[in-house]
Amino acid sequence: MSESVVILMIGISTFLGALGLIGLLWAVKTGQFDDESKFIDATRYDNEEDLRDAVMMDEKKKQSKKDREEKREKSYSPPD
């Protein structure tokens, strides 16, 4: 191979490597890899019905927590 072809190949591979690195850094910065529960839930629940049940239980927990907070706010009486 001639010297110019080797230089061209090195230049293109360096450019593509830098482009890949910039893409990876952008993905990390914008939070593309922050959804940890997605992979955990995918292995924990085998089918849609189990996943739907888990989502429903999570919603019930959130609603229960909200109800307790509202009850606590209603029962609060300021000092005289």
mmJSON file of the N, C-alpha and C atoms, coordinates in Angstrom:
{"data_MODEL":{"atom_site":{
"group_PDB":["ATOM","ATOM","ATOM","ATOM","ATOM","ATOM","ATOM","ATOM","ATOM","ATOM","ATOM","ATOM","ATOM","ATOM","ATOM","ATOM","ATOM","ATOM","ATOM","ATOM","ATOM","ATOM","ATOM","ATOM","ATOM","ATOM","ATOM","ATOM","ATOM","ATOM","ATOM","ATOM","ATOM","ATOM","ATOM","ATOM","ATOM","ATOM","ATOM","ATOM","ATOM","ATOM","ATOM","ATOM","ATOM","ATOM","ATOM","ATOM","ATOM","ATOM","ATOM","ATOM","ATOM","ATOM","ATOM","ATOM","ATOM","ATOM","ATOM","ATOM","ATOM","ATOM","ATOM","ATOM","ATOM","ATOM","ATOM","ATOM","ATOM","ATOM","ATOM","ATOM","ATOM","ATOM","ATOM","ATOM","ATOM","ATOM","ATOM","ATOM","ATOM","ATOM","ATOM","ATOM","ATOM","ATOM","ATOM","ATOM","ATOM","ATOM","ATOM","ATOM","ATOM","ATOM","ATOM","ATOM","ATOM","ATOM","ATOM","ATOM","ATOM","ATOM","ATOM","ATOM","ATOM","ATOM","ATOM","ATOM","ATOM","ATOM","ATOM","ATOM","ATOM","ATOM","ATOM","ATOM","ATOM","ATOM","ATOM","ATOM","ATOM","ATOM","ATOM","ATOM","ATOM","ATOM","ATOM","ATOM","ATOM","ATOM","ATOM","ATOM","ATOM","ATOM","ATOM","ATOM","ATOM","ATOM","ATOM","ATOM","ATOM","ATOM","ATOM","ATOM","ATOM","ATOM","ATOM","ATOM","ATOM","ATOM","ATOM","ATOM","ATOM","ATOM","ATOM","ATOM","ATOM","ATOM","ATOM","ATOM","ATOM","ATOM","ATOM","ATOM","ATOM","ATOM","ATOM","ATOM","ATOM","ATOM","ATOM","ATOM","ATOM","ATOM","ATOM","ATOM","ATOM","ATOM","ATOM","ATOM","ATOM","ATOM","ATOM","ATOM","ATOM","ATOM","ATOM","ATOM","ATOM","ATOM","ATOM","ATOM","ATOM","ATOM","ATOM","ATOM","ATOM","ATOM","ATOM","ATOM","ATOM","ATOM","ATOM","ATOM","ATOM","ATOM","ATOM","ATOM","ATOM","ATOM","ATOM","ATOM","ATOM","ATOM","ATOM","ATOM","ATOM","ATOM","ATOM","ATOM","ATOM","ATOM","ATOM","ATOM","ATOM","ATOM","ATOM","ATOM","ATOM","ATOM","ATOM","ATOM","ATOM","ATOM","ATOM","ATOM","ATOM","ATOM","ATOM","ATOM"],
"id":[1,2,3,4,5,6,7,8,9,10,11,12,13,14,15,16,17,18,19,20,21,22,23,24,25,26,27,28,29,30,31,32,33,34,35,36,37,38,39,40,41,42,43,44,45,46,47,48,49,50,51,52,53,54,55,56,57,58,59,60,61,62,63,64,65,66,67,68,69,70,71,72,73,74,75,76,77,78,79,80,81,82,83,84,85,86,87,88,89,90,91,92,93,94,95,96,97,98,99,100,101,102,103,104,105,106,107,108,109,110,111,112,113,114,115,116,117,118,119,120,121,122,123,124,125,126,127,128,129,130,131,132,133,134,135,136,137,138,139,140,141,142,143,144,145,146,147,148,149,150,151,152,153,154,155,156,157,158,159,160,161,162,163,164,165,166,167,168,169,170,171,172,173,174,175,176,177,178,179,180,181,182,183,184,185,186,187,188,189,190,191,192,193,194,195,196,197,198,199,200,201,202,203,204,205,206,207,208,209,210,211,212,213,214,215,216,217,218,219,220,221,222,223,224,225,226,227,228,229,230,231,232,233,234,235,236,237,238,239,240],
"type_symbol":["N","C","C","N","C","C","N","C","C","N","C","C","N","C","C","N","C","C","N","C","C","N","C","C","N","C","C","N","C","C","N","C","C","N","C","C","N","C","C","N","C","C","N","C","C","N","C","C","N","C","C","N","C","C","N","C","C","N","C","C","N","C","C","N","C","C","N","C","C","N","C","C","N","C","C","N","C","C","N","C","C","N","C","C","N","C","C","N","C","C","N","C","C","N","C","C","N","C","C","N","C","C","N","C","C","N","C","C","N","C","C","N","C","C","N","C","C","N","C","C","N","C","C","N","C","C","N","C","C","N","C","C","N","C","C","N","C","C","N","C","C","N","C","C","N","C","C","N","C","C","N","C","C","N","C","C","N","C","C","N","C","C","N","C","C","N","C","C","N","C","C","N","C","C","N","C","C","N","C","C","N","C","C","N","C","C","N","C","C","N","C","C","N","C","C","N","C","C","N","C","C","N","C","C","N","C","C","N","C","C","N","C","C","N","C","C","N","C","C","N","C","C","N","C","C","N","C","C","N","C","C","N","C","C","N","C","C","N","C","C"],
"label_atom_id":["N","CA","C","N","CA","C","N","CA","C","N","CA","C","N","CA","C","N","CA","C","N","CA","C","N","CA","C","N","CA","C","N","CA","C","N","CA","C","N","CA","C","N","CA","C","N","CA","C","N","CA","C","N","CA","C","N","CA","C","N","CA","C","N","CA","C","N","CA","C","N","CA","C","N","CA","C","N","CA","C","N","CA","C","N","CA","C","N","CA","C","N","CA","C","N","CA","C","N","CA","C","N","CA","C","N","CA","C","N","CA","C","N","CA","C","N","CA","C","N","CA","C","N","CA","C","N","CA","C","N","CA","C","N","CA","C","N","CA","C","N","CA","C","N","CA","C","N","CA","C","N","CA","C","N","CA","C","N","CA","C","N","CA","C","N","CA","C","N","CA","C","N","CA","C","N","CA","C","N","CA","C","N","CA","C","N","CA","C","N","CA","C","N","CA","C","N","CA","C","N","CA","C","N","CA","C","N","CA","C","N","CA","C","N","CA","C","N","CA","C","N","CA","C","N","CA","C","N","CA","C","N","CA","C","N","CA","C","N","CA","C","N","CA","C","N","CA","C","N","CA","C","N","CA","C","N","CA","C","N","CA","C","N","CA","C","N","CA","C","N","CA","C","N","CA","C","N","CA","C"],
"label_alt_id":[null,null,null,null,null,null,null,null,null,null,null,null,null,null,null,null,null,null,null,null,null,null,null,null,null,null,null,null,null,null,null,null,null,null,null,null,null,null,null,null,null,null,null,null,null,null,null,null,null,null,null,null,null,null,null,null,null,null,null,null,null,null,null,null,null,null,null,null,null,null,null,null,null,null,null,null,null,null,null,null,null,null,null,null,null,null,null,null,null,null,null,null,null,null,null,null,null,null,null,null,null,null,null,null,null,null,null,null,null,null,null,null,null,null,null,null,null,null,null,null,null,null,null,null,null,null,null,null,null,null,null,null,null,null,null,null,null,null,null,null,null,null,null,null,null,null,null,null,null,null,null,null,null,null,null,null,null,null,null,null,null,null,null,null,null,null,null,null,null,null,null,null,null,null,null,null,null,null,null,null,null,null,null,null,null,null,null,null,null,null,null,null,null,null,null,null,null,null,null,null,null,null,null,null,null,null,null,null,null,null,null,null,null,null,null,null,null,null,null,null,null,null,null,null,null,null,null,null,null,null,null,null,null,null,null,null,null,null,null,null],
"label_comp_id":["MET","MET","MET","SER","SER","SER","GLU","GLU","GLU","SER","SER","SER","VAL","VAL","VAL","VAL","VAL","VAL","ILE","ILE","ILE","LEU","LEU","LEU","MET","MET","MET","ILE","ILE","ILE","GLY","GLY","GLY","ILE","ILE","ILE","SER","SER","SER","THR","THR","THR","PHE","PHE","PHE","LEU","LEU","LEU","GLY","GLY","GLY","ALA","ALA","ALA","LEU","LEU","LEU","GLY","GLY","GLY","LEU","LEU","LEU","ILE","ILE","ILE","GLY","GLY","GLY","LEU","LEU","LEU","LEU","LEU","LEU","TRP","TRP","TRP","ALA","ALA","ALA","VAL","VAL","VAL","LYS","LYS","LYS","THR","THR","THR","GLY","GLY","GLY","GLN","GLN","GLN","PHE","PHE","PHE","ASP","ASP","ASP","ASP","ASP","ASP","GLU","GLU","GLU","SER","SER","SER","LYS","LYS","LYS","PHE","PHE","PHE","ILE","ILE","ILE","ASP","ASP","ASP","ALA","ALA","ALA","THR","THR","THR","ARG","ARG","ARG","TYR","TYR","TYR","ASP","ASP","ASP","ASN","ASN","ASN","GLU","GLU","GLU","GLU","GLU","GLU","ASP","ASP","ASP","LEU","LEU","LEU","ARG","ARG","ARG","ASP","ASP","ASP","ALA","ALA","ALA","VAL","VAL","VAL","MET","MET","MET","MET","MET","MET","ASP","ASP","ASP","GLU","GLU","GLU","LYS","LYS","LYS","LYS","LYS","LYS","LYS","LYS","LYS","GLN","GLN","GLN","SER","SER","SER","LYS","LYS","LYS","LYS","LYS","LYS","ASP","ASP","ASP","ARG","ARG","ARG","GLU","GLU","GLU","GLU","GLU","GLU","LYS","LYS","LYS","ARG","ARG","ARG","GLU","GLU","GLU","LYS","LYS","LYS","SER","SER","SER","TYR","TYR","TYR","SER","SER","SER","PRO","PRO","PRO","PRO","PRO","PRO","ASP","ASP","ASP"],
"label_asym_id":["A","A","A","A","A","A","A","A","A","A","A","A","A","A","A","A","A","A","A","A","A","A","A","A","A","A","A","A","A","A","A","A","A","A","A","A","A","A","A","A","A","A","A","A","A","A","A","A","A","A","A","A","A","A","A","A","A","A","A","A","A","A","A","A","A","A","A","A","A","A","A","A","A","A","A","A","A","A","A","A","A","A","A","A","A","A","A","A","A","A","A","A","A","A","A","A","A","A","A","A","A","A","A","A","A","A","A","A","A","A","A","A","A","A","A","A","A","A","A","A","A","A","A","A","A","A","A","A","A","A","A","A","A","A","A","A","A","A","A","A","A","A","A","A","A","A","A","A","A","A","A","A","A","A","A","A","A","A","A","A","A","A","A","A","A","A","A","A","A","A","A","A","A","A","A","A","A","A","A","A","A","A","A","A","A","A","A","A","A","A","A","A","A","A","A","A","A","A","A","A","A","A","A","A","A","A","A","A","A","A","A","A","A","A","A","A","A","A","A","A","A","A","A","A","A","A","A","A","A","A","A","A","A","A","A","A","A","A","A","A"],
"label_entity_id":["1","1","1","1","1","1","1","1","1","1","1","1","1","1","1","1","1","1","1","1","1","1","1","1","1","1","1","1","1","1","1","1","1","1","1","1","1","1","1","1","1","1","1","1","1","1","1","1","1","1","1","1","1","1","1","1","1","1","1","1","1","1","1","1","1","1","1","1","1","1","1","1","1","1","1","1","1","1","1","1","1","1","1","1","1","1","1","1","1","1","1","1","1","1","1","1","1","1","1","1","1","1","1","1","1","1","1","1","1","1","1","1","1","1","1","1","1","1","1","1","1","1","1","1","1","1","1","1","1","1","1","1","1","1","1","1","1","1","1","1","1","1","1","1","1","1","1","1","1","1","1","1","1","1","1","1","1","1","1","1","1","1","1","1","1","1","1","1","1","1","1","1","1","1","1","1","1","1","1","1","1","1","1","1","1","1","1","1","1","1","1","1","1","1","1","1","1","1","1","1","1","1","1","1","1","1","1","1","1","1","1","1","1","1","1","1","1","1","1","1","1","1","1","1","1","1","1","1","1","1","1","1","1","1","1","1","1","1","1","1"],
"label_seq_id":[1,1,1,2,2,2,3,3,3,4,4,4,5,5,5,6,6,6,7,7,7,8,8,8,9,9,9,10,10,10,11,11,11,12,12,12,13,13,13,14,14,14,15,15,15,16,16,16,17,17,17,18,18,18,19,19,19,20,20,20,21,21,21,22,22,22,23,23,23,24,24,24,25,25,25,26,26,26,27,27,27,28,28,28,29,29,29,30,30,30,31,31,31,32,32,32,33,33,33,34,34,34,35,35,35,36,36,36,37,37,37,38,38,38,39,39,39,40,40,40,41,41,41,42,42,42,43,43,43,44,44,44,45,45,45,46,46,46,47,47,47,48,48,48,49,49,49,50,50,50,51,51,51,52,52,52,53,53,53,54,54,54,55,55,55,56,56,56,57,57,57,58,58,58,59,59,59,60,60,60,61,61,61,62,62,62,63,63,63,64,64,64,65,65,65,66,66,66,67,67,67,68,68,68,69,69,69,70,70,70,71,71,71,72,72,72,73,73,73,74,74,74,75,75,75,76,76,76,77,77,77,78,78,78,79,79,79,80,80,80],
"pdbx_PDB_ins_code":[null,null,null,null,null,null,null,null,null,null,null,null,null,null,null,null,null,null,null,null,null,null,null,null,null,null,null,null,null,null,null,null,null,null,null,null,null,null,null,null,null,null,null,null,null,null,null,null,null,null,null,null,null,null,null,null,null,null,null,null,null,null,null,null,null,null,null,null,null,null,null,null,null,null,null,null,null,null,null,null,null,null,null,null,null,null,null,null,null,null,null,null,null,null,null,null,null,null,null,null,null,null,null,null,null,null,null,null,null,null,null,null,null,null,null,null,null,null,null,null,null,null,null,null,null,null,null,null,null,null,null,null,null,null,null,null,null,null,null,null,null,null,null,null,null,null,null,null,null,null,null,null,null,null,null,null,null,null,null,null,null,null,null,null,null,null,null,null,null,null,null,null,null,null,null,null,null,null,null,null,null,null,null,null,null,null,null,null,null,null,null,null,null,null,null,null,null,null,null,null,null,null,null,null,null,null,null,null,null,null,null,null,null,null,null,null,null,null,null,null,null,null,null,null,null,null,null,null,null,null,null,null,null,null,null,null,null,null,null,null],
"Cartn_x":[0.838,0.0,0.885,0.362,1.145,0.957,1.848,1.855,0.604,0.101,-1.083,-2.335,-2.433,-3.584,-3.57,-2.403,-2.284,-2.646,-2.187,-2.503,-4.009,-4.602,-6.039,-6.813,-6.407,-7.082,-6.944,-5.797,-5.59,-6.451,-6.504,-7.323,-8.798,-9.302,-10.725,-11.045,-10.185,-10.462,-10.405,-9.491,-9.448,-10.716,-11.177,-12.411,-13.613,-13.729,-14.853,-14.789,-13.596,-13.444,-13.845,-13.437,-13.811,-15.318,-15.914,-17.355,-18.096,-17.613,-18.209,-18.072,-16.916,-16.688,-17.6,-17.75,-18.646,-20.083,-20.494,-21.837,-22.048,-21.059,-21.153,-21.237,-20.406,-20.428,-21.757,-22.305,-23.607,-24.691,-24.647,-25.657,-25.576,-24.378,-24.224,-24.703,-24.37,-24.733,-26.247,-26.943,-28.385,-29.176,-28.5,-29.182,-29.785,-29.21,-29.754,-29.605,-28.669,-28.404,-28.89,-29.746,-30.163,-31.324,-31.98,-33.144,-32.694,-32.316,-31.813,-32.932,-34.1,-35.191,-35.713,-35.503,-35.984,-35.36,-34.072,-33.394,-33.7,-33.858,-34.181,-35.593,-36.543,-37.918,-38.019,-37.224,-37.276,-36.846,-35.915,-35.497,-36.389,-37.0,-37.826,-39.192,-39.771,-41.116,-41.038,-41.47,-41.332,-42.382,-43.591,-44.625,-45.323,-46.204,-46.89,-47.792,-48.42,-49.343,-48.612,-47.447,-46.661,-46.204,-45.784,-45.338,-46.501,-47.67,-48.85,-49.233,-49.147,-49.441,-48.458,-47.188,-46.179,-46.418,-46.805,-47.099,-48.311,-49.327,-50.518,-50.184,-49.351,-48.952,-48.16,-47.314,-46.536,-47.454,-48.471,-49.428,-50.216,-50.577,-51.291,-50.418,-49.125,-48.208,-48.122,-48.017,-47.942,-49.23,-50.378,-51.655,-51.786,-51.353,-51.413,-50.536,-49.359,-48.454,-49.071,-49.694,-50.339,-51.489,-52.28,-53.398,-52.913,-51.836,-51.289,-50.816,-50.17,-49.698,-50.873,-51.936,-53.116,-53.779,-53.834,-54.434,-53.617,-52.287,-51.413,-51.596,-51.755,-51.952,-53.295,-54.329,-55.651,-55.666,-54.938,-54.979,-54.054,-53.276,-52.339,-53.125,-52.887,-53.498,-52.391,-52.375,-51.307,-51.451,-50.355,-50.43,-51.178,-51.818,-52.594,-51.716],
"Cartn_y":[-1.17,0.0,1.236,2.25,3.474,4.233,5.15,5.933,6.791,7.316,8.181,7.393,6.134,5.308,5.014,4.718,4.442,5.69,6.836,8.085,8.36,8.125,8.308,7.356,6.099,5.119,5.495,5.94,6.36,7.578,8.515,9.715,9.391,8.55,8.183,7.391,6.449,5.661,6.534,7.51,8.435,9.276,9.746,10.532,9.717,8.481,7.64,7.292,7.063,6.801,8.009,9.201,10.429,10.644,10.354,10.478,9.526,8.312,7.355,7.802,8.341,8.832,10.011,10.919,12.064,11.568,10.582,10.022,9.373,8.651,8.029,9.077,10.097,11.153,11.906,12.138,12.792,11.935,10.623,9.724,9.698,9.694,9.696,11.021,12.121,13.448,13.656,13.149,13.352,12.298,11.359,10.395,9.214,8.812,7.691,6.362,6.271,5.027,5.065,6.016,6.183,5.289,4.621,3.804,2.429,2.355,1.106,0.102,0.574,-0.349,-1.079,-0.54,-1.189,-2.575,-2.676,-3.949,-4.889,-4.345,-5.174,-5.743,-4.899,-5.364,-6.372,-6.201,-7.127,-8.529,-8.638,-9.965,-10.49,-9.619,-10.038,-10.542,-9.934,-10.29,-10.885,-12.123,-12.838,-12.457,-12.144,-11.865,-10.548,-10.146,-8.856,-8.811,-9.927,-9.954,-9.689,-10.311,-10.065,-8.614,-8.074,-6.681,-5.734,-6.02,-5.199,-5.239,-6.431,-6.555,-5.751,-5.778,-5.025,-3.528,-3.065,-1.645,-1.247,-2.114,-1.824,-1.772,-2.677,-2.66,-1.397,-0.971,0.249,1.468,1.509,2.613,2.614,1.427,1.338,1.852,1.515,1.997,3.519,4.085,5.544,6.193,5.617,6.16,6.054,4.95,4.764,5.784,6.015,7.0,8.398,8.706,10.01,10.165,9.1,9.14,9.35,8.682,8.854,10.281,10.87,12.252,13.217,12.995,13.847,13.7,12.486,12.243,12.933,12.866,13.508,15.03,15.591,17.035,17.449,16.626,16.953,16.869,15.92,15.719,16.69,17.447,18.395,19.599,19.931,21.133,22.015,23.271,24.152,24.412,24.711,24.983,26.269,26.359,27.552,28.686],
"Cartn_z":[0.0,0.0,0.0,-0.614,-0.649,0.656,0.868,2.099,2.238,1.143,1.197,1.59,1.188,1.547,3.041,3.6,5.028,5.835,5.413,6.11,6.047,4.888,4.732,5.646,5.722,6.579,8.057,8.474,9.862,10.173,9.255,9.459,9.576,8.682,8.719,9.989,10.376,11.58,12.832,12.867,13.997,14.062,12.91,12.853,13.324,12.864,13.267,14.759,15.286,16.712,17.544,17.113,17.819,17.75,16.615,16.459,17.403,17.532,18.462,19.905,20.262,21.62,21.927,20.977,21.171,21.351,20.572,20.714,22.068,22.564,23.878,24.98,24.906,25.917,25.902,24.707,24.604,25.259,25.012,25.576,27.097,27.642,29.096,29.676,29.012,29.506,29.504,28.497,28.407,29.175,29.819,30.679,29.946,28.841,28.086,28.824,29.755,30.457,31.9,32.266,33.649,34.061,33.151,33.479,33.962,35.242,35.798,36.031,36.392,36.719,35.484,34.31,33.092,32.948,33.156,32.992,34.153,35.342,36.502,36.348,35.94,35.755,34.625,33.6,32.468,32.881,33.807,34.25,35.362,36.12,37.257,36.796,35.786,35.341,33.945,33.842,32.577,31.541,31.982,30.991,31.315,30.439,30.588,31.802,32.12,33.246,34.565,34.75,35.959,36.037,34.914,34.882,35.165,34.604,34.85,36.335,36.939,38.367,39.202,38.818,39.562,39.45,38.275,38.083,38.915,38.943,39.722,41.222,41.695,43.102,43.428,42.502,42.715,42.791,41.935,41.97,43.277,43.766,45.043,46.186,46.152,47.189,47.17,45.97,45.852,46.351,46.003,46.444,47.961,48.526,49.974,50.692,50.14,50.735,50.668,49.535,49.367,50.353,50.529,51.476,52.904,53.278,54.631,54.855,53.841,53.972,54.107,53.329,53.422,54.787,55.303,56.608,57.698,57.573,58.543,58.507,57.303,57.168,57.764,57.587,58.129,59.654,60.207,61.653,62.386,61.664,62.297,62.809,64.042,64.59,65.165,64.784,65.259,66.753,67.418,68.858,69.126,70.295,70.662,71.086],
"occupancy":[1.0,1.0,1.0,1.0,1.0,1.0,1.0,1.0,1.0,1.0,1.0,1.0,1.0,1.0,1.0,1.0,1.0,1.0,1.0,1.0,1.0,1.0,1.0,1.0,1.0,1.0,1.0,1.0,1.0,1.0,1.0,1.0,1.0,1.0,1.0,1.0,1.0,1.0,1.0,1.0,1.0,1.0,1.0,1.0,1.0,1.0,1.0,1.0,1.0,1.0,1.0,1.0,1.0,1.0,1.0,1.0,1.0,1.0,1.0,1.0,1.0,1.0,1.0,1.0,1.0,1.0,1.0,1.0,1.0,1.0,1.0,1.0,1.0,1.0,1.0,1.0,1.0,1.0,1.0,1.0,1.0,1.0,1.0,1.0,1.0,1.0,1.0,1.0,1.0,1.0,1.0,1.0,1.0,1.0,1.0,1.0,1.0,1.0,1.0,1.0,1.0,1.0,1.0,1.0,1.0,1.0,1.0,1.0,1.0,1.0,1.0,1.0,1.0,1.0,1.0,1.0,1.0,1.0,1.0,1.0,1.0,1.0,1.0,1.0,1.0,1.0,1.0,1.0,1.0,1.0,1.0,1.0,1.0,1.0,1.0,1.0,1.0,1.0,1.0,1.0,1.0,1.0,1.0,1.0,1.0,1.0,1.0,1.0,1.0,1.0,1.0,1.0,1.0,1.0,1.0,1.0,1.0,1.0,1.0,1.0,1.0,1.0,1.0,1.0,1.0,1.0,1.0,1.0,1.0,1.0,1.0,1.0,1.0,1.0,1.0,1.0,1.0,1.0,1.0,1.0,1.0,1.0,1.0,1.0,1.0,1.0,1.0,1.0,1.0,1.0,1.0,1.0,1.0,1.0,1.0,1.0,1.0,1.0,1.0,1.0,1.0,1.0,1.0,1.0,1.0,1.0,1.0,1.0,1.0,1.0,1.0,1.0,1.0,1.0,1.0,1.0,1.0,1.0,1.0,1.0,1.0,1.0,1.0,1.0,1.0,1.0,1.0,1.0,1.0,1.0,1.0,1.0,1.0,1.0,1.0,1.0,1.0,1.0,1.0,1.0],
"B_iso_or_equiv":[0.0,0.0,0.0,0.0,0.0,0.0,0.0,0.0,0.0,0.0,0.0,0.0,0.0,0.0,0.0,0.0,0.0,0.0,0.0,0.0,0.0,0.0,0.0,0.0,0.0,0.0,0.0,0.0,0.0,0.0,0.0,0.0,0.0,0.0,0.0,0.0,0.0,0.0,0.0,0.0,0.0,0.0,0.0,0.0,0.0,0.0,0.0,0.0,0.0,0.0,0.0,0.0,0.0,0.0,0.0,0.0,0.0,0.0,0.0,0.0,0.0,0.0,0.0,0.0,0.0,0.0,0.0,0.0,0.0,0.0,0.0,0.0,0.0,0.0,0.0,0.0,0.0,0.0,0.0,0.0,0.0,0.0,0.0,0.0,0.0,0.0,0.0,0.0,0.0,0.0,0.0,0.0,0.0,0.0,0.0,0.0,0.0,0.0,0.0,0.0,0.0,0.0,0.0,0.0,0.0,0.0,0.0,0.0,0.0,0.0,0.0,0.0,0.0,0.0,0.0,0.0,0.0,0.0,0.0,0.0,0.0,0.0,0.0,0.0,0.0,0.0,0.0,0.0,0.0,0.0,0.0,0.0,0.0,0.0,0.0,0.0,0.0,0.0,0.0,0.0,0.0,0.0,0.0,0.0,0.0,0.0,0.0,0.0,0.0,0.0,0.0,0.0,0.0,0.0,0.0,0.0,0.0,0.0,0.0,0.0,0.0,0.0,0.0,0.0,0.0,0.0,0.0,0.0,0.0,0.0,0.0,0.0,0.0,0.0,0.0,0.0,0.0,0.0,0.0,0.0,0.0,0.0,0.0,0.0,0.0,0.0,0.0,0.0,0.0,0.0,0.0,0.0,0.0,0.0,0.0,0.0,0.0,0.0,0.0,0.0,0.0,0.0,0.0,0.0,0.0,0.0,0.0,0.0,0.0,0.0,0.0,0.0,0.0,0.0,0.0,0.0,0.0,0.0,0.0,0.0,0.0,0.0,0.0,0.0,0.0,0.0,0.0,0.0,0.0,0.0,0.0,0.0,0.0,0.0,0.0,0.0,0.0,0.0,0.0,0.0],
"pdbx_formal_charge":[null,null,null,null,null,null,null,null,null,null,null,null,null,null,null,null,null,null,null,null,null,null,null,null,null,null,null,null,null,null,null,null,null,null,null,null,null,null,null,null,null,null,null,null,null,null,null,null,null,null,null,null,null,null,null,null,null,null,null,null,null,null,null,null,null,null,null,null,null,null,null,null,null,null,null,null,null,null,null,null,null,null,null,null,null,null,null,null,null,null,null,null,null,null,null,null,null,null,null,null,null,null,null,null,null,null,null,null,null,null,null,null,null,null,null,null,null,null,null,null,null,null,null,null,null,null,null,null,null,null,null,null,null,null,null,null,null,null,null,null,null,null,null,null,null,null,null,null,null,null,null,null,null,null,null,null,null,null,null,null,null,null,null,null,null,null,null,null,null,null,null,null,null,null,null,null,null,null,null,null,null,null,null,null,null,null,null,null,null,null,null,null,null,null,null,null,null,null,null,null,null,null,null,null,null,null,null,null,null,null,null,null,null,null,null,null,null,null,null,null,null,null,null,null,null,null,null,null,null,null,null,null,null,null,null,null,null,null,null,null],
"auth_seq_id":[1,1,1,2,2,2,3,3,3,4,4,4,5,5,5,6,6,6,7,7,7,8,8,8,9,9,9,10,10,10,11,11,11,12,12,12,13,13,13,14,14,14,15,15,15,16,16,16,17,17,17,18,18,18,19,19,19,20,20,20,21,21,21,22,22,22,23,23,23,24,24,24,25,25,25,26,26,26,27,27,27,28,28,28,29,29,29,30,30,30,31,31,31,32,32,32,33,33,33,34,34,34,35,35,35,36,36,36,37,37,37,38,38,38,39,39,39,40,40,40,41,41,41,42,42,42,43,43,43,44,44,44,45,45,45,46,46,46,47,47,47,48,48,48,49,49,49,50,50,50,51,51,51,52,52,52,53,53,53,54,54,54,55,55,55,56,56,56,57,57,57,58,58,58,59,59,59,60,60,60,61,61,61,62,62,62,63,63,63,64,64,64,65,65,65,66,66,66,67,67,67,68,68,68,69,69,69,70,70,70,71,71,71,72,72,72,73,73,73,74,74,74,75,75,75,76,76,76,77,77,77,78,78,78,79,79,79,80,80,80],
"auth_comp_id":["MET","MET","MET","SER","SER","SER","GLU","GLU","GLU","SER","SER","SER","VAL","VAL","VAL","VAL","VAL","VAL","ILE","ILE","ILE","LEU","LEU","LEU","MET","MET","MET","ILE","ILE","ILE","GLY","GLY","GLY","ILE","ILE","ILE","SER","SER","SER","THR","THR","THR","PHE","PHE","PHE","LEU","LEU","LEU","GLY","GLY","GLY","ALA","ALA","ALA","LEU","LEU","LEU","GLY","GLY","GLY","LEU","LEU","LEU","ILE","ILE","ILE","GLY","GLY","GLY","LEU","LEU","LEU","LEU","LEU","LEU","TRP","TRP","TRP","ALA","ALA","ALA","VAL","VAL","VAL","LYS","LYS","LYS","THR","THR","THR","GLY","GLY","GLY","GLN","GLN","GLN","PHE","PHE","PHE","ASP","ASP","ASP","ASP","ASP","ASP","GLU","GLU","GLU","SER","SER","SER","LYS","LYS","LYS","PHE","PHE","PHE","ILE","ILE","ILE","ASP","ASP","ASP","ALA","ALA","ALA","THR","THR","THR","ARG","ARG","ARG","TYR","TYR","TYR","ASP","ASP","ASP","ASN","ASN","ASN","GLU","GLU","GLU","GLU","GLU","GLU","ASP","ASP","ASP","LEU","LEU","LEU","ARG","ARG","ARG","ASP","ASP","ASP","ALA","ALA","ALA","VAL","VAL","VAL","MET","MET","MET","MET","MET","MET","ASP","ASP","ASP","GLU","GLU","GLU","LYS","LYS","LYS","LYS","LYS","LYS","LYS","LYS","LYS","GLN","GLN","GLN","SER","SER","SER","LYS","LYS","LYS","LYS","LYS","LYS","ASP","ASP","ASP","ARG","ARG","ARG","GLU","GLU","GLU","GLU","GLU","GLU","LYS","LYS","LYS","ARG","ARG","ARG","GLU","GLU","GLU","LYS","LYS","LYS","SER","SER","SER","TYR","TYR","TYR","SER","SER","SER","PRO","PRO","PRO","PRO","PRO","PRO","ASP","ASP","ASP"],
"auth_asym_id":["A","A","A","A","A","A","A","A","A","A","A","A","A","A","A","A","A","A","A","A","A","A","A","A","A","A","A","A","A","A","A","A","A","A","A","A","A","A","A","A","A","A","A","A","A","A","A","A","A","A","A","A","A","A","A","A","A","A","A","A","A","A","A","A","A","A","A","A","A","A","A","A","A","A","A","A","A","A","A","A","A","A","A","A","A","A","A","A","A","A","A","A","A","A","A","A","A","A","A","A","A","A","A","A","A","A","A","A","A","A","A","A","A","A","A","A","A","A","A","A","A","A","A","A","A","A","A","A","A","A","A","A","A","A","A","A","A","A","A","A","A","A","A","A","A","A","A","A","A","A","A","A","A","A","A","A","A","A","A","A","A","A","A","A","A","A","A","A","A","A","A","A","A","A","A","A","A","A","A","A","A","A","A","A","A","A","A","A","A","A","A","A","A","A","A","A","A","A","A","A","A","A","A","A","A","A","A","A","A","A","A","A","A","A","A","A","A","A","A","A","A","A","A","A","A","A","A","A","A","A","A","A","A","A","A","A","A","A","A","A"],
"auth_atom_id":["N","CA","C","N","CA","C","N","CA","C","N","CA","C","N","CA","C","N","CA","C","N","CA","C","N","CA","C","N","CA","C","N","CA","C","N","CA","C","N","CA","C","N","CA","C","N","CA","C","N","CA","C","N","CA","C","N","CA","C","N","CA","C","N","CA","C","N","CA","C","N","CA","C","N","CA","C","N","CA","C","N","CA","C","N","CA","C","N","CA","C","N","CA","C","N","CA","C","N","CA","C","N","CA","C","N","CA","C","N","CA","C","N","CA","C","N","CA","C","N","CA","C","N","CA","C","N","CA","C","N","CA","C","N","CA","C","N","CA","C","N","CA","C","N","CA","C","N","CA","C","N","CA","C","N","CA","C","N","CA","C","N","CA","C","N","CA","C","N","CA","C","N","CA","C","N","CA","C","N","CA","C","N","CA","C","N","CA","C","N","CA","C","N","CA","C","N","CA","C","N","CA","C","N","CA","C","N","CA","C","N","CA","C","N","CA","C","N","CA","C","N","CA","C","N","CA","C","N","CA","C","N","CA","C","N","CA","C","N","CA","C","N","CA","C","N","CA","C","N","CA","C","N","CA","C","N","CA","C","N","CA","C","N","CA","C","N","CA","C","N","CA","C","N","CA","C","N","CA","C"],
"pdbx_PDB_model_num":[1,1,1,1,1,1,1,1,1,1,1,1,1,1,1,1,1,1,1,1,1,1,1,1,1,1,1,1,1,1,1,1,1,1,1,1,1,1,1,1,1,1,1,1,1,1,1,1,1,1,1,1,1,1,1,1,1,1,1,1,1,1,1,1,1,1,1,1,1,1,1,1,1,1,1,1,1,1,1,1,1,1,1,1,1,1,1,1,1,1,1,1,1,1,1,1,1,1,1,1,1,1,1,1,1,1,1,1,1,1,1,1,1,1,1,1,1,1,1,1,1,1,1,1,1,1,1,1,1,1,1,1,1,1,1,1,1,1,1,1,1,1,1,1,1,1,1,1,1,1,1,1,1,1,1,1,1,1,1,1,1,1,1,1,1,1,1,1,1,1,1,1,1,1,1,1,1,1,1,1,1,1,1,1,1,1,1,1,1,1,1,1,1,1,1,1,1,1,1,1,1,1,1,1,1,1,1,1,1,1,1,1,1,1,1,1,1,1,1,1,1,1,1,1,1,1,1,1,1,1,1,1,1,1,1,1,1,1,1,1]
}}}
